[in-house]
């Protein structure tokens, strides 16, 4: 929940990218920004 709550931190982005974004995704930043709030809400 901490990682999804602050996806802008480089350490957190690396974790989110590793587990949730395909390596071939065209825009990793947009993908993380789109699903991080949903992931956080689901974890609450």
Backbone as ProteinMPNN parsed JSONL, in Angstrom:
{"seq_chain_A": "XXXXXXXXXXXXXXXXXXXXXXXXXXXXXXXXXXXXXXXXXXXX", "coords_chain_A": {"N_chain_A": [[0.826, -1.174, 0.0], [1.975, 1.211, 0.691], [3.824, 1.566, -1.364], [2.135, 1.777, -3.639], [0.807, 4.047, -2.896], [2.597, 6.119, -3.192], [3.719, 6.445, -5.967], [5.559, 7.976, -7.339], [8.106, 8.009, -6.285], [11.374, 6.865, -6.988], [12.228, 4.294, -6.083], [9.816, 3.035, -5.518], [8.547, 3.156, -7.992], [10.155, 1.423, -9.438], [9.538, -1.038, -8.254], [6.773, -1.243, -8.826], [6.901, -1.217, -11.606], [8.349, -3.554, -12.089], [6.603, -5.6, -11.179], [4.07, -5.117, -12.293], [3.975, -3.901, -14.866], [4.289, -4.63, -18.241], [7.335, -5.429, -19.918], [7.481, -4.527, -22.501], [5.812, -2.389, -22.701], [4.628, 0.7, -23.974], [4.473, 3.238, -22.673], [5.563, 3.548, -19.735], [5.45, 5.242, -17.492], [2.875, 6.398, -17.704], [1.318, 4.122, -17.471], [1.844, 3.271, -14.846], [0.908, 5.514, -13.427], [-1.769, 5.308, -14.045], [-2.728, 2.875, -12.915], [-1.846, 2.744, -10.242], [-3.409, 4.257, -8.285], [-5.772, 2.702, -8.31], [-4.823, 0.231, -7.476], [-3.966, 0.895, -4.899], [-6.419, 1.617, -3.715], [-7.691, -0.859, -3.821], [-6.123, -2.302, -2.045], [-6.676, -1.116, 0.346]], "CA_chain_A": [[0.0, 0.0, 0.0], [2.892, 2.35, 0.726], [4.393, 1.712, -2.705], [1.086, 2.272, -4.525], [0.419, 5.376, -2.452], [3.586, 7.107, -3.611], [4.377, 5.837, -7.12], [6.538, 8.884, -7.939], [9.446, 7.717, -5.768], [12.075, 5.932, -7.882], [12.228, 2.936, -5.547], [8.463, 2.514, -5.649], [8.312, 2.972, -9.427], [10.87, 0.216, -9.856], [8.757, -2.191, -7.784], [5.544, -1.306, -9.615], [7.276, -1.595, -12.967], [8.763, -4.965, -12.087], [5.52, -6.547, -10.937], [2.778, -4.829, -12.925], [4.049, -3.306, -16.202], [5.041, -5.458, -19.175], [8.588, -4.814, -20.366], [7.302, -3.938, -23.823], [4.804, -1.321, -22.647], [5.127, 1.912, -24.635], [4.577, 4.379, -21.755], [5.586, 2.978, -18.389], [4.993, 6.259, -16.536], [1.418, 6.515, -17.791], [0.733, 2.883, -16.952], [1.941, 3.318, -13.378], [0.001, 6.564, -12.96], [-3.149, 4.878, -14.24], [-3.19, 1.778, -12.058], [-1.424, 2.86, -8.845], [-4.533, 4.595, -7.4], [-6.681, 1.556, -8.233], [-4.154, -0.759, -6.646], [-4.01, 1.385, -3.508], [-7.806, 1.506, -3.27], [-7.962, -2.276, -3.613], [-5.396, -2.767, -0.866], [-7.272, -0.558, 1.551]], "C_chain_A": [[0.876, 1.246, 0.0], [3.455, 2.619, -0.662], [3.354, 2.291, -3.657], [0.66, 3.684, -4.155], [1.372, 6.465, -2.877], [4.376, 6.564, -4.803], [5.439, 6.729, -7.764], [7.962, 8.621, -7.436], [10.126, 6.666, -6.639], [12.067, 4.483, -7.383], [10.862, 2.267, -5.734], [8.133, 2.25, -7.118], [8.972, 1.694, -9.917], [10.096, -1.038, -9.443], [7.487, -2.348, -8.609], [5.831, -1.747, -11.048], [7.607, -3.085, -13.035], [7.576, -5.916, -12.033], [4.275, -6.322, -11.789], [2.834, -4.288, -14.345], [4.861, -4.22, -17.113], [6.276, -4.708, -19.691], [8.439, -4.112, -21.702], [6.293, -2.805, -23.85], [5.405, -0.023, -23.173], [5.342, 3.075, -23.662], [4.446, 3.881, -20.317], [5.064, 3.976, -17.36], [3.475, 6.381, -16.532], [0.733, 5.273, -17.227], [0.74, 2.884, -15.427], [0.973, 4.348, -12.815], [-1.454, 6.126, -13.055], [-3.586, 3.822, -13.231], [-2.789, 1.904, -10.597], [-2.582, 3.272, -7.92], [-5.533, 3.443, -7.241], [-6.101, 0.468, -7.343], [-4.214, -0.355, -5.167], [-5.412, 1.23, -2.934], [-8.148, 0.046, -2.974], [-7.282, -2.832, -2.373], [-5.978, -2.233, 0.436], [-8.387, -1.468, 2.017]], "O_chain_A": [[0.533, 2.239, -0.641], [3.552, 3.771, -1.084], [3.665, 3.212, -4.413], [0.199, 4.438, -5.013], [0.988, 7.634, -2.92], [5.562, 6.258, -4.674], [6.154, 6.272, -8.656], [8.925, 8.983, -8.112], [9.5, 5.667, -6.991], [11.915, 3.554, -8.176], [10.775, 1.085, -6.066], [7.512, 1.238, -7.446], [8.398, 0.966, -10.727], [10.015, -1.995, -10.213], [7.157, -3.452, -9.043], [5.095, -2.549, -11.624], [7.176, -3.781, -13.955], [7.54, -6.916, -12.75], [3.496, -7.255, -11.987], [1.787, -4.222, -14.991], [6.002, -4.552, -16.793], [6.242, -3.491, -19.871], [9.199, -3.191, -22.003], [5.954, -2.309, -24.925], [6.547, 0.314, -22.86], [6.305, 3.825, -23.815], [3.347, 3.807, -19.768], [4.319, 3.6, -16.455], [2.86, 6.458, -15.469], [-0.311, 5.37, -16.582], [-0.258, 2.532, -14.798], [0.289, 4.079, -11.827], [-2.28, 6.528, -12.235], [-4.713, 3.876, -12.739], [-3.365, 1.204, -9.764], [-2.726, 2.68, -6.851], [-6.075, 3.238, -6.155], [-6.818, -0.142, -6.549], [-4.484, -1.186, -4.3], [-5.579, 0.768, -1.805], [-8.821, -0.247, -1.985], [-7.81, -3.735, -1.724], [-5.795, -2.827, 1.498], [-9.032, -1.186, 3.027]]}, "name": "protein", "num_of_chains": 1, "seq": "XXXXXXXXXXXXXXXXXXXXXXXXXXXXXXXXXXXXXXXXXXXX"}
